[in-house]
């Protein structure tokens, strides 16, 4: 139970970053966002994905100990 709780925040952050990227991608296609804005939200998405991946790996390592 404790282990799965440690995934909640990275999972939520990843979901939020993905939604934000989708929004800015649409805005960019309509010329309502700059390439820099799109790059910034893409970087946030990649960071969130990396943090989620690390959390998953930590979870698997902890599960393997039991």
mmCIF file of the N, C-alpha and C atoms, coordinates in Angstrom:
data_MODEL
# 
_entry.id   MODEL 
# 
loop_
_atom_site.group_PDB 
_atom_site.id 
_atom_site.type_symbol 
_atom_site.label_atom_id 
_atom_site.label_alt_id 
_atom_site.label_comp_id 
_atom_site.label_asym_id 
_atom_site.label_entity_id 
_atom_site.label_seq_id 
_atom_site.pdbx_PDB_ins_code 
_atom_site.Cartn_x 
_atom_site.Cartn_y 
_atom_site.Cartn_z 
_atom_site.occupancy 
_atom_site.B_iso_or_equiv 
_atom_site.pdbx_formal_charge 
_atom_site.auth_seq_id 
_atom_site.auth_comp_id 
_atom_site.auth_asym_id 
_atom_site.auth_atom_id 
_atom_site.pdbx_PDB_model_num 
ATOM 1   N N  . UNK A 1 1  ? 0.827  -1.209  0.000   1.00 0.00 ? 1  UNK A N  1 
ATOM 2   C CA . UNK A 1 1  ? 0.000  0.000   0.000   1.00 0.00 ? 1  UNK A CA 1 
ATOM 3   C C  . UNK A 1 1  ? 0.863  1.260   0.000   1.00 0.00 ? 1  UNK A C  1 
ATOM 4   N N  . UNK A 1 2  ? 1.877  1.271   0.820   1.00 0.00 ? 2  UNK A N  1 
ATOM 5   C CA . UNK A 1 2  ? 2.773  2.426   0.891   1.00 0.00 ? 2  UNK A CA 1 
ATOM 6   C C  . UNK A 1 2  ? 3.486  2.643   -0.438  1.00 0.00 ? 2  UNK A C  1 
ATOM 7   N N  . UNK A 1 3  ? 3.868  1.549   -1.074  1.00 0.00 ? 3  UNK A N  1 
ATOM 8   C CA . UNK A 1 3  ? 4.577  1.644   -2.342  1.00 0.00 ? 3  UNK A CA 1 
ATOM 9   C C  . UNK A 1 3  ? 3.703  2.249   -3.436  1.00 0.00 ? 3  UNK A C  1 
ATOM 10  N N  . UNK A 1 4  ? 2.453  1.805   -3.533  1.00 0.00 ? 4  UNK A N  1 
ATOM 11  C CA . UNK A 1 4  ? 1.586  2.333   -4.588  1.00 0.00 ? 4  UNK A CA 1 
ATOM 12  C C  . UNK A 1 4  ? 1.285  3.813   -4.367  1.00 0.00 ? 4  UNK A C  1 
ATOM 13  N N  . UNK A 1 5  ? 1.272  4.248   -3.125  1.00 0.00 ? 5  UNK A N  1 
ATOM 14  C CA . UNK A 1 5  ? 1.039  5.663   -2.825  1.00 0.00 ? 5  UNK A CA 1 
ATOM 15  C C  . UNK A 1 5  ? 2.162  6.520   -3.399  1.00 0.00 ? 5  UNK A C  1 
ATOM 16  N N  . UNK A 1 6  ? 3.379  5.974   -3.429  1.00 0.00 ? 6  UNK A N  1 
ATOM 17  C CA . UNK A 1 6  ? 4.511  6.743   -3.940  1.00 0.00 ? 6  UNK A CA 1 
ATOM 18  C C  . UNK A 1 6  ? 4.430  6.954   -5.453  1.00 0.00 ? 6  UNK A C  1 
ATOM 19  N N  . UNK A 1 7  ? 3.551  6.219   -6.116  1.00 0.00 ? 7  UNK A N  1 
ATOM 20  C CA . UNK A 1 7  ? 3.360  6.391   -7.557  1.00 0.00 ? 7  UNK A CA 1 
ATOM 21  C C  . UNK A 1 7  ? 2.284  7.426   -7.892  1.00 0.00 ? 7  UNK A C  1 
ATOM 22  N N  . UNK A 1 8  ? 1.418  7.713   -6.941  1.00 0.00 ? 8  UNK A N  1 
ATOM 23  C CA . UNK A 1 8  ? 0.285  8.595   -7.230  1.00 0.00 ? 8  UNK A CA 1 
ATOM 24  C C  . UNK A 1 8  ? 0.701  9.977   -7.717  1.00 0.00 ? 8  UNK A C  1 
ATOM 25  N N  . UNK A 1 9  ? 1.624  10.610  -7.006  1.00 0.00 ? 9  UNK A N  1 
ATOM 26  C CA . UNK A 1 9  ? 2.015  11.968  -7.389  1.00 0.00 ? 9  UNK A CA 1 
ATOM 27  C C  . UNK A 1 9  ? 2.700  12.008  -8.756  1.00 0.00 ? 9  UNK A C  1 
ATOM 28  N N  . UNK A 1 10 ? 3.700  11.138  -9.014  1.00 0.00 ? 10 UNK A N  1 
ATOM 29  C CA . UNK A 1 10 ? 4.316  11.158  -10.348 1.00 0.00 ? 10 UNK A CA 1 
ATOM 30  C C  . UNK A 1 10 ? 3.313  10.833  -11.461 1.00 0.00 ? 10 UNK A C  1 
ATOM 31  N N  . UNK A 1 11 ? 2.373  9.933   -11.166 1.00 0.00 ? 11 UNK A N  1 
ATOM 32  C CA . UNK A 1 11 ? 1.367  9.564   -12.164 1.00 0.00 ? 11 UNK A CA 1 
ATOM 33  C C  . UNK A 1 11 ? 0.454  10.754  -12.476 1.00 0.00 ? 11 UNK A C  1 
ATOM 34  N N  . UNK A 1 12 ? 0.035  11.466  -11.436 1.00 0.00 ? 12 UNK A N  1 
ATOM 35  C CA . UNK A 1 12 ? -0.817 12.645  -11.613 1.00 0.00 ? 12 UNK A CA 1 
ATOM 36  C C  . UNK A 1 12 ? -0.069 13.751  -12.348 1.00 0.00 ? 12 UNK A C  1 
ATOM 37  N N  . UNK A 1 13 ? 1.198  13.952  -11.982 1.00 0.00 ? 13 UNK A N  1 
ATOM 38  C CA . UNK A 1 13 ? 2.015  14.971  -12.654 1.00 0.00 ? 13 UNK A CA 1 
ATOM 39  C C  . UNK A 1 13 ? 2.186  14.656  -14.130 1.00 0.00 ? 13 UNK A C  1 
ATOM 40  N N  . UNK A 1 14 ? 2.360  13.374  -14.440 1.00 0.00 ? 14 UNK A N  1 
ATOM 41  C CA . UNK A 1 14 ? 2.514  12.956  -15.830 1.00 0.00 ? 14 UNK A CA 1 
ATOM 42  C C  . UNK A 1 14 ? 1.224  13.214  -16.603 1.00 0.00 ? 14 UNK A C  1 
ATOM 43  N N  . UNK A 1 15 ? 0.089  12.864  -16.018 1.00 0.00 ? 15 UNK A N  1 
ATOM 44  C CA . UNK A 1 15 ? -1.210 13.092  -16.657 1.00 0.00 ? 15 UNK A CA 1 
ATOM 45  C C  . UNK A 1 15 ? -1.405 14.586  -16.936 1.00 0.00 ? 15 UNK A C  1 
ATOM 46  N N  . UNK A 1 16 ? -1.104 15.409  -15.929 1.00 0.00 ? 16 UNK A N  1 
ATOM 47  C CA . UNK A 1 16 ? -1.276 16.862  -16.062 1.00 0.00 ? 16 UNK A CA 1 
ATOM 48  C C  . UNK A 1 16 ? -0.354 17.424  -17.146 1.00 0.00 ? 16 UNK A C  1 
ATOM 49  N N  . UNK A 1 17 ? 0.898  16.979  -17.163 1.00 0.00 ? 17 UNK A N  1 
ATOM 50  C CA . UNK A 1 17 ? 1.864  17.455  -18.160 1.00 0.00 ? 17 UNK A CA 1 
ATOM 51  C C  . UNK A 1 17 ? 1.444  17.038  -19.566 1.00 0.00 ? 17 UNK A C  1 
ATOM 52  N N  . UNK A 1 18 ? 0.895  15.828  -19.695 1.00 0.00 ? 18 UNK A N  1 
ATOM 53  C CA . UNK A 1 18 ? 0.458  15.352  -21.004 1.00 0.00 ? 18 UNK A CA 1 
ATOM 54  C C  . UNK A 1 18 ? -0.725 16.189  -21.505 1.00 0.00 ? 18 UNK A C  1 
ATOM 55  N N  . UNK A 1 19 ? -1.676 16.496  -20.619 1.00 0.00 ? 19 UNK A N  1 
ATOM 56  C CA . UNK A 1 19 ? -2.830 17.335  -20.991 1.00 0.00 ? 19 UNK A CA 1 
ATOM 57  C C  . UNK A 1 19 ? -2.367 18.729  -21.405 1.00 0.00 ? 19 UNK A C  1 
ATOM 58  N N  . UNK A 1 20 ? -1.444 19.284  -20.638 1.00 0.00 ? 20 UNK A N  1 
ATOM 59  C CA . UNK A 1 20 ? -0.909 20.619  -20.925 1.00 0.00 ? 20 UNK A CA 1 
ATOM 60  C C  . UNK A 1 20 ? -0.216 20.629  -22.290 1.00 0.00 ? 20 UNK A C  1 
ATOM 61  N N  . UNK A 1 21 ? 0.552  19.581  -22.576 1.00 0.00 ? 21 UNK A N  1 
ATOM 62  C CA . UNK A 1 21 ? 1.226  19.497  -23.868 1.00 0.00 ? 21 UNK A CA 1 
ATOM 63  C C  . UNK A 1 21 ? 0.211  19.416  -25.008 1.00 0.00 ? 21 UNK A C  1 
ATOM 64  N N  . UNK A 1 22 ? -0.826 18.606  -24.829 1.00 0.00 ? 22 UNK A N  1 
ATOM 65  C CA . UNK A 1 22 ? -1.859 18.478  -25.870 1.00 0.00 ? 22 UNK A CA 1 
ATOM 66  C C  . UNK A 1 22 ? -2.531 19.821  -26.137 1.00 0.00 ? 22 UNK A C  1 
ATOM 67  N N  . UNK A 1 23 ? -2.809 20.571  -25.058 1.00 0.00 ? 23 UNK A N  1 
ATOM 68  C CA . UNK A 1 23 ? -3.424 21.899  -25.207 1.00 0.00 ? 23 UNK A CA 1 
ATOM 69  C C  . UNK A 1 23 ? -2.511 22.836  -26.002 1.00 0.00 ? 23 UNK A C  1 
ATOM 70  N N  . UNK A 1 24 ? -1.249 22.892  -25.611 1.00 0.00 ? 24 UNK A N  1 
ATOM 71  C CA . UNK A 1 24 ? -0.323 23.798  -26.295 1.00 0.00 ? 24 UNK A CA 1 
ATOM 72  C C  . UNK A 1 24 ? -0.041 23.355  -27.722 1.00 0.00 ? 24 UNK A C  1 
ATOM 73  N N  . UNK A 1 25 ? -0.052 22.048  -27.968 1.00 0.00 ? 25 UNK A N  1 
ATOM 74  C CA . UNK A 1 25 ? 0.138  21.548  -29.326 1.00 0.00 ? 25 UNK A CA 1 
ATOM 75  C C  . UNK A 1 25 ? -0.997 22.050  -30.213 1.00 0.00 ? 25 UNK A C  1 
ATOM 76  N N  . UNK A 1 26 ? -2.225 21.985  -29.707 1.00 0.00 ? 26 UNK A N  1 
ATOM 77  C CA . UNK A 1 26 ? -3.380 22.511  -30.460 1.00 0.00 ? 26 UNK A CA 1 
ATOM 78  C C  . UNK A 1 26 ? -3.252 24.009  -30.687 1.00 0.00 ? 26 UNK A C  1 
ATOM 79  N N  . UNK A 1 27 ? -2.882 24.740  -29.631 1.00 0.00 ? 27 UNK A N  1 
ATOM 80  C CA . UNK A 1 27 ? -2.715 26.193  -29.756 1.00 0.00 ? 27 UNK A CA 1 
ATOM 81  C C  . UNK A 1 27 ? -1.627 26.541  -30.769 1.00 0.00 ? 27 UNK A C  1 
ATOM 82  N N  . UNK A 1 28 ? -0.535 25.779  -30.725 1.00 0.00 ? 28 UNK A N  1 
ATOM 83  C CA . UNK A 1 28 ? 0.572  26.015  -31.657 1.00 0.00 ? 28 UNK A CA 1 
ATOM 84  C C  . UNK A 1 28 ? 0.123  25.806  -33.103 1.00 0.00 ? 28 UNK A C  1 
ATOM 85  N N  . UNK A 1 29 ? -0.667 24.773  -33.327 1.00 0.00 ? 29 UNK A N  1 
ATOM 86  C CA . UNK A 1 29 ? -1.174 24.494  -34.684 1.00 0.00 ? 29 UNK A CA 1 
ATOM 87  C C  . UNK A 1 29 ? -2.080 25.614  -35.192 1.00 0.00 ? 29 UNK A C  1 
ATOM 88  N N  . UNK A 1 30 ? -2.698 26.332  -34.251 1.00 0.00 ? 30 UNK A N  1 
ATOM 89  C CA . UNK A 1 30 ? -3.569 27.461  -34.624 1.00 0.00 ? 30 UNK A CA 1 
ATOM 90  C C  . UNK A 1 30 ? -2.799 28.798  -34.585 1.00 0.00 ? 30 UNK A C  1 
ATOM 91  N N  . UNK A 1 31 ? -1.484 28.720  -34.445 1.00 0.00 ? 31 UNK A N  1 
ATOM 92  C CA . UNK A 1 31 ? -0.633 29.909  -34.324 1.00 0.00 ? 31 UNK A CA 1 
ATOM 93  C C  . UNK A 1 31 ? -0.994 30.769  -33.115 1.00 0.00 ? 31 UNK A C  1 
ATOM 94  N N  . UNK A 1 32 ? -1.452 30.129  -32.042 1.00 0.00 ? 32 UNK A N  1 
ATOM 95  C CA . UNK A 1 32 ? -1.812 30.850  -30.819 1.00 0.00 ? 32 UNK A CA 1 
ATOM 96  C C  . UNK A 1 32 ? -0.801 30.616  -29.694 1.00 0.00 ? 32 UNK A C  1 
ATOM 97  N N  . UNK A 1 33 ? 0.222  29.822  -29.978 1.00 0.00 ? 33 UNK A N  1 
ATOM 98  C CA . UNK A 1 33 ? 1.305  29.598  -29.014 1.00 0.00 ? 33 UNK A CA 1 
ATOM 99  C C  . UNK A 1 33 ? 2.620  29.634  -29.783 1.00 0.00 ? 33 UNK A C  1 
ATOM 100 N N  . UNK A 1 34 ? 3.673  30.040  -29.093 1.00 0.00 ? 34 UNK A N  1 
ATOM 101 C CA . UNK A 1 34 ? 4.987  30.138  -29.738 1.00 0.00 ? 34 UNK A CA 1 
ATOM 102 C C  . UNK A 1 34 ? 5.704  28.788  -29.681 1.00 0.00 ? 34 UNK A C  1 
ATOM 103 N N  . UNK A 1 35 ? 6.687  28.601  -30.558 1.00 0.00 ? 35 UNK A N  1 
ATOM 104 C CA . UNK A 1 35 ? 7.497  27.381  -30.468 1.00 0.00 ? 35 UNK A CA 1 
ATOM 105 C C  . UNK A 1 35 ? 8.153  27.234  -29.083 1.00 0.00 ? 35 UNK A C  1 
ATOM 106 N N  . UNK A 1 36 ? 8.547  28.353  -28.500 1.00 0.00 ? 36 UNK A N  1 
ATOM 107 C CA . UNK A 1 36 ? 9.179  28.313  -27.177 1.00 0.00 ? 36 UNK A CA 1 
ATOM 108 C C  . UNK A 1 36 ? 8.197  27.790  -26.119 1.00 0.00 ? 36 UNK A C  1 
ATOM 109 N N  . UNK A 1 37 ? 6.936  28.250  -26.188 1.00 0.00 ? 37 UNK A N  1 
ATOM 110 C CA . UNK A 1 37 ? 5.936  27.762  -25.234 1.00 0.00 ? 37 UNK A CA 1 
ATOM 111 C C  . UNK A 1 37 ? 5.739  26.252  -25.389 1.00 0.00 ? 37 UNK A C  1 
ATOM 112 N N  . UNK A 1 38 ? 5.678  25.811  -26.629 1.00 0.00 ? 38 UNK A N  1 
ATOM 113 C CA . UNK A 1 38 ? 5.499  24.383  -26.896 1.00 0.00 ? 38 UNK A CA 1 
ATOM 114 C C  . UNK A 1 38 ? 6.710  23.596  -26.384 1.00 0.00 ? 38 UNK A C  1 
ATOM 115 N N  . UNK A 1 39 ? 7.908  24.118  -26.612 1.00 0.00 ? 39 UNK A N  1 
ATOM 116 C CA . UNK A 1 39 ? 9.121  23.459  -26.111 1.00 0.00 ? 39 UNK A CA 1 
ATOM 117 C C  . UNK A 1 39 ? 9.113  23.364  -24.591 1.00 0.00 ? 39 UNK A C  1 
ATOM 118 N N  . UNK A 1 40 ? 8.660  24.418  -23.930 1.00 0.00 ? 40 UNK A N  1 
ATOM 119 C CA . UNK A 1 40 ? 8.619  24.423  -22.462 1.00 0.00 ? 40 UNK A CA 1 
ATOM 120 C C  . UNK A 1 40 ? 7.684  23.344  -21.921 1.00 0.00 ? 40 UNK A C  1 
ATOM 121 N N  . UNK A 1 41 ? 6.489  23.237  -22.489 1.00 0.00 ? 41 UNK A N  1 
ATOM 122 C CA . UNK A 1 41 ? 5.557  22.220  -21.986 1.00 0.00 ? 41 UNK A CA 1 
ATOM 123 C C  . UNK A 1 41 ? 6.005  20.820  -22.384 1.00 0.00 ? 41 UNK A C  1 
ATOM 124 N N  . UNK A 1 42 ? 6.701  20.711  -23.513 1.00 0.00 ? 42 UNK A N  1 
ATOM 125 C CA . UNK A 1 42 ? 7.251  19.403  -23.898 1.00 0.00 ? 42 UNK A CA 1 
ATOM 126 C C  . UNK A 1 42 ? 8.344  18.989  -22.913 1.00 0.00 ? 42 UNK A C  1 
ATOM 127 N N  . UNK A 1 43 ? 9.168  19.932  -22.506 1.00 0.00 ? 43 UNK A N  1 
ATOM 128 C CA . UNK A 1 43 ? 10.211 19.647  -21.517 1.00 0.00 ? 43 UNK A CA 1 
ATOM 129 C C  . UNK A 1 43 ? 9.588  19.220  -20.193 1.00 0.00 ? 43 UNK A C  1 
ATOM 130 N N  . UNK A 1 44 ? 8.510  19.895  -19.788 1.00 0.00 ? 44 UNK A N  1 
ATOM 131 C CA . UNK A 1 44 ? 7.801  19.521  -18.560 1.00 0.00 ? 44 UNK A CA 1 
ATOM 132 C C  . UNK A 1 44 ? 7.246  18.099  -18.668 1.00 0.00 ? 44 UNK A C  1 
ATOM 133 N N  . UNK A 1 45 ? 6.701  17.769  -19.835 1.00 0.00 ? 45 UNK A N  1 
ATOM 134 C CA . UNK A 1 45 ? 6.168  16.431  -20.065 1.00 0.00 ? 45 UNK A CA 1 
ATOM 135 C C  . UNK A 1 45 ? 7.281  15.387  -19.970 1.00 0.00 ? 45 UNK A C  1 
ATOM 136 N N  . UNK A 1 46 ? 8.412  15.663  -20.585 1.00 0.00 ? 46 UNK A N  1 
ATOM 137 C CA . UNK A 1 46 ? 9.531  14.715  -20.547 1.00 0.00 ? 46 UNK A CA 1 
ATOM 138 C C  . UNK A 1 46 ? 10.064 14.535  -19.125 1.00 0.00 ? 46 UNK A C  1 
ATOM 139 N N  . UNK A 1 47 ? 10.092 15.628  -18.358 1.00 0.00 ? 47 UNK A N  1 
ATOM 140 C CA . UNK A 1 47 ? 10.540 15.559  -16.963 1.00 0.00 ? 47 UNK A CA 1 
ATOM 141 C C  . UNK A 1 47 ? 9.558  14.721  -16.137 1.00 0.00 ? 47 UNK A C  1 
ATOM 142 N N  . UNK A 1 48 ? 8.268  14.944  -16.347 1.00 0.00 ? 48 UNK A N  1 
ATOM 143 C CA . UNK A 1 48 ? 7.246  14.191  -15.620 1.00 0.00 ? 48 UNK A CA 1 
ATOM 144 C C  . UNK A 1 48 ? 7.323  12.702  -15.962 1.00 0.00 ? 48 UNK A C  1 
ATOM 145 N N  . UNK A 1 49 ? 7.558  12.401  -17.230 1.00 0.00 ? 49 UNK A N  1 
ATOM 146 C CA . UNK A 1 49 ? 7.686  11.008  -17.658 1.00 0.00 ? 49 UNK A CA 1 
ATOM 147 C C  . UNK A 1 49 ? 8.904  10.354  -17.008 1.00 0.00 ? 49 UNK A C  1 
ATOM 148 N N  . UNK A 1 50 ? 10.010 11.083  -16.952 1.00 0.00 ? 50 UNK A N  1 
ATOM 149 C CA . UNK A 1 50 ? 11.224 10.552  -16.325 1.00 0.00 ? 50 UNK A CA 1 
ATOM 150 C C  . UNK A 1 50 ? 10.997 10.285  -14.836 1.00 0.00 ? 50 UNK A C  1 
ATOM 151 N N  . UNK A 1 51 ? 10.329 11.212  -14.153 1.00 0.00 ? 51 UNK A N  1 
ATOM 152 C CA . UNK A 1 51 ? 10.067 11.042  -12.723 1.00 0.00 ? 51 UNK A CA 1 
ATOM 153 C C  . UNK A 1 51 ? 9.140  9.848   -12.475 1.00 0.00 ? 51 UNK A C  1 
ATOM 154 N N  . UNK A 1 52 ? 8.152  9.673   -13.344 1.00 0.00 ? 52 UNK A N  1 
ATOM 155 C CA . UNK A 1 52 ? 7.240  8.534   -13.214 1.00 0.00 ? 52 UNK A CA 1 
ATOM 156 C C  . UNK A 1 52 ? 7.993  7.221   -13.443 1.00 0.00 ? 52 UNK A C  1 
ATOM 157 N N  . UNK A 1 53 ? 8.884  7.203   -14.445 1.00 0.00 ? 53 UNK A N  1 
ATOM 158 C CA . UNK A 1 53 ? 9.669  6.005   -14.747 1.00 0.00 ? 53 UNK A CA 1 
ATOM 159 C C  . UNK A 1 53 ? 10.553 5.629   -13.568 1.00 0.00 ? 53 UNK A C  1 
ATOM 160 N N  . UNK A 1 54 ? 11.191 6.622   -12.953 1.00 0.00 ? 54 UNK A N  1 
ATOM 161 C CA . UNK A 1 54 ? 12.037 6.381   -11.781 1.00 0.00 ? 54 UNK A CA 1 
ATOM 162 C C  . UNK A 1 54 ? 11.186 5.821   -10.630 1.00 0.00 ? 54 UNK A C  1 
ATOM 163 N N  . UNK A 1 55 ? 10.027 6.396   -10.406 1.00 0.00 ? 55 UNK A N  1 
ATOM 164 C CA . UNK A 1 55 ? 9.137  5.923   -9.338  1.00 0.00 ? 55 UNK A CA 1 
ATOM 165 C C  . UNK A 1 55 ? 8.712  4.478   -9.589  1.00 0.00 ? 55 UNK A C  1 
ATOM 166 N N  . UNK A 1 56 ? 8.407  4.157   -10.843 1.00 0.00 ? 56 UNK A N  1 
ATOM 167 C CA . UNK A 1 56 ? 8.039  2.776   -11.192 1.00 0.00 ? 56 UNK A CA 1 
ATOM 168 C C  . UNK A 1 56 ? 9.185  1.821   -10.893 1.00 0.00 ? 56 UNK A C  1 
ATOM 169 N N  . UNK A 1 57 ? 10.393 2.205   -11.269 1.00 0.00 ? 57 UNK A N  1 
ATOM 170 C CA . UNK A 1 57 ? 11.566 1.349   -11.046 1.00 0.00 ? 57 UNK A CA 1 
ATOM 171 C C  . UNK A 1 57 ? 11.821 1.150   -9.555  1.00 0.00 ? 57 UNK A C  1 
ATOM 172 N N  . UNK A 1 58 ? 11.655 2.211   -8.777  1.00 0.00 ? 58 UNK A N  1 
ATOM 173 C CA . UNK A 1 58 ? 11.827 2.107   -7.324  1.00 0.00 ? 58 UNK A CA 1 
ATOM 174 C C  . UNK A 1 58 ? 10.782 1.150   -6.750  1.00 0.00 ? 58 UNK A C  1 
ATOM 175 N N  . UNK A 1 59 ? 9.561  1.245   -7.252  1.00 0.00 ? 59 UNK A N  1 
ATOM 176 C CA . UNK A 1 59 ? 8.487  0.361   -6.806  1.00 0.00 ? 59 UNK A CA 1 
ATOM 177 C C  . UNK A 1 59 ? 8.822  -1.096  -7.092  1.00 0.00 ? 59 UNK A C  1 
ATOM 178 N N  . UNK A 1 60 ? 9.301  -1.356  -8.304  1.00 0.00 ? 60 UNK A N  1 
ATOM 179 C CA . UNK A 1 60 ? 9.652  -2.726  -8.683  1.00 0.00 ? 60 UNK A CA 1 
ATOM 180 C C  . UNK A 1 60 ? 10.790 -3.251  -7.827  1.00 0.00 ? 60 UNK A C  1 
ATOM 181 N N  . UNK A 1 61 ? 11.775 -2.417  -7.547  1.00 0.00 ? 61 UNK A N  1 
ATOM 182 C CA . UNK A 1 61 ? 12.905 -2.816  -6.717  1.00 0.00 ? 61 UNK A CA 1 
ATOM 183 C C  . UNK A 1 61 ? 12.437 -3.130  -5.297  1.00 0.00 ? 61 UNK A C  1 
ATOM 184 N N  . UNK A 1 62 ? 11.525 -2.315  -4.783  1.00 0.00 ? 62 UNK A N  1 
ATOM 185 C CA . UNK A 1 62 ? 10.998 -2.539  -3.430  1.00 0.00 ? 62 UNK A CA 1 
ATOM 186 C C  . UNK A 1 62 ? 10.174 -3.826  -3.394  1.00 0.00 ? 62 UNK A C  1 
ATOM 187 N N  . UNK A 1 63 ? 9.379  -4.065  -4.429  1.00 0.00 ? 63 UNK A N  1 
ATOM 188 C CA . UNK A 1 63 ? 8.572  -5.291  -4.495  1.00 0.00 ? 63 UNK A CA 1 
ATOM 189 C C  . UNK A 1 63 ? 9.468  -6.523  -4.545  1.00 0.00 ? 63 UNK A C  1 
ATOM 190 N N  . UNK A 1 64 ? 10.592 -6.413  -5.221  1.00 0.00 ? 64 UNK A N  1 
ATOM 191 C CA . UNK A 1 64 ? 11.496 -7.548  -5.374  1.00 0.00 ? 64 UNK A CA 1 
ATOM 192 C C  . UNK A 1 64 ? 12.137 -7.937  -4.030  1.00 0.00 ? 64 UNK A C  1 
ATOM 193 N N  . UNK A 1 65 ? 12.212 -6.999  -3.093  1.00 0.00 ? 65 UNK A N  1 
ATOM 194 C CA . UNK A 1 65 ? 12.807 -7.287  -1.785  1.00 0.00 ? 65 UNK A CA 1 
ATOM 195 C C  . UNK A 1 65 ? 11.903 -8.133  -0.919  1.00 0.00 ? 65 UNK A C  1 
ATOM 196 N N  . UNK A 1 66 ? 10.598 -8.113  -1.206  1.00 0.00 ? 66 UNK A N  1 
ATOM 197 C CA . UNK A 1 66 ? 9.654  -8.837  -0.332  1.00 0.00 ? 66 UNK A CA 1 
ATOM 198 C C  . UNK A 1 66 ? 9.299  -10.193 -0.852  1.00 0.00 ? 66 UNK A C  1 
# 
